[in-house]
């Protein structure tokens, strides 16, 4: 449980920060000169943050399922944590 929080909390906090700053960022996008570069930067930033959050959820989900299973994939994951 503690590991799950340690994995997900920073990702959730970063996505929350991006959402909190979204209005100011969009306002800045409309007044900037290099519009294409900044739009691409923010789109990439959002994509990476959301993919990271999904990866964290997947790790936590697989980790909770593997605690109950003896499949080879779960055994490899358990050994890689050690």
Secondary structure, DSSP 8 states (H G I E B T S, - for coil): -HHHHHHHHHHHHHHHHHHHTHHHHHHHHHH-S-HHHHHHHHHHHHHHHHHHHHHHHHHHHHHHHHTT---HHHHHHHHHH-
